[in-house]
């Protein structure tokens, strides 16, 4: 009887939290002008559960924005609401993972107002595009400590002698410090033996340095710089739209490039890298006799540079090999890297 009462109370609480929330969506372009006839879908992130345990799929409100760019729907806020918007000629909003909006008003009589910016499809072009992810096989191990090492966007590799790269588009300098071994509750000799067997099963060479990297806690600093004058990077935060298929502006800016950027990370502490920012980079700068930029190449980074204090870095980048080509609107069907290159299966523009 107590169990049945608990189940009844649980379902009753869910029902009480499922009062409909009004969702008012305003669809605009990058200049703030309203976009009419855009298809809008508002969906609750949770299914409805009746007192008898029957589950009804999540509700959806689907319609089109009016001449003022407005659409009003309903959703069930406490478990989250998602919004998708699309229109021909524009990049869709709500690209996975779609943003989940949570309503904290306990009366569930709240109204959610959300402005959705749709970026226009203008001139997608072929680019060198490559993805990598920290703590995966695609992360890049920084070849040296306490020394500048170049990375070539066009080759997708470290510059020689550490890889096949020929021209340094960006420089990395890593400094790391071993702190202590992870407390696994084992004697040190057992931890060492378990780690050695794991490494050898993976076909890798085990040594004390590998052991410290695999079973230790580290802290480290990553400095990012550039080999040439007037090269650098500019952080995009306000103009970064995480849930748009095209997350950053179509073109790299002409000004605002900083020559350095620094990250500090420590194992066991919250990581600093974010997924709601991006960077434009200016590389391969050639100056005229007056010191003005005669030519340059441009690239973009989706999200932050991801840095592990053990000496690894990861980043998703897009590189335009055409000098002075600031257009970085990528055509995913025309990656200049062949499919055989790891990380070349890039689907976002």
Helices and strands as residue ranges (DSSP letters): H 2-16, E 21-28, E 39-44, E 48-49, E 55-56, E 60-64, E 70-75, G 77-79, E 81-86, E 100-101, E 111-117, E 125-130, E 140-141, E 148-152, E 157-158, E 170-181, H 188-201, H 208-215, E 216-225, E 232-236, E 261-266, E 278-287, E 293-308, E 312-320, E 330-335
